[in-house]
Amino acid sequence: MTEPIIHLPNGHVRVRQTAGVLQARGLRYATAQRFRPPTAIAPWQGVLDATHRGAACPQVPYRFAFVTGPVMDGMTYDEDRLTVTVTAPVPDGRARPVMVWFHGGAYISGSGEHG
């Protein structure tokens, strides 16, 4: 596993690379206060570390954990969590698929960090 730095429009990001796959976790795409429209994030200085799970939105205890297992164990929670996890093949000059994990949960539980 390596941790290359890639350039995004708003700044540099440290990602994980394993077996030909890049993964950036907890990437903020906007910010918003509760029940307010989102606003774009400002460019940042330095290198943003996207190698670890981001926080999930606050939520009640998951009532189906007895079926799915403890999917939310170890998660931290934060009100302002407009983030994604992006998984993609290492660039090789060809068009490739990209997986993007948004917060889901159907108003029950979840985060953008289960990828």
HELIX and SHEET records of a PDB file:
HELIX    1   1 ALA A   65  THR A   68  1                                   4    
SHEET    1   A 3 ILE A   5  LEU A   8  0                                        
SHEET    2   A 3 GLY A  11  ARG A  14 -1                                        
SHEET    3   A 3 VAL A  47  ASP A  49  1                                        
SHEET    1   B 4 ARG A  16  THR A  18  0                                        
SHEET    2   B 4 VAL A  21  ARG A  28 -1                                        
SHEET    3   B 4 THR A  83  PRO A  89 -1                                        
SHEET    4   B 4 MET A  99  TRP A 101 -1                                        
SHEET    1   C 2 ALA A  30  THR A  31  0                                        
SHEET    2   C 2 THR A  39  ALA A  40 -1                                        
END                                                                             
